[in-house]
């Protein structure tokens, strides 16, 4: 049987992992960035140490902004020419 602390740690790692992966994907598919923002907020609310969730939230917003301004388009357009 897992203790409450181990379950909390597994949930914390899952929120952060899914959040960072979706943040990176949001550079190319911006609407996925909404997931990373949601997971960042969930990590802040459910975690005792809030620093990792805040960092994820800040980077998720930056990556979402970059994705919306065409960051991924620069990579895909250079391969076509």
C-alpha positions, 0 to 999 in steps of 0.5 A: 500500500502506498502512503499518502506522501507517495501518492501525492508525489506521483500526482505531482510528477504526473502534473509536471510531466504532462504539463511540460510536454504539452507546453513544448507541443504548444510551440507548434500547436498553440491550443495544446498550451491550454492543457499546460496552463491547466496542469500548471494550475493544478500543480500549484493548487494540489502541491505543497511546493508551489515553485515547480508549478509556478515555473511551469505556468510562466513557461506555458504562457510564454510558449503559448504566446510564441506558438500563437505568433508563429514560432513553429511556422518558421521551422516548417517553412524552411523545410519546404524551400 
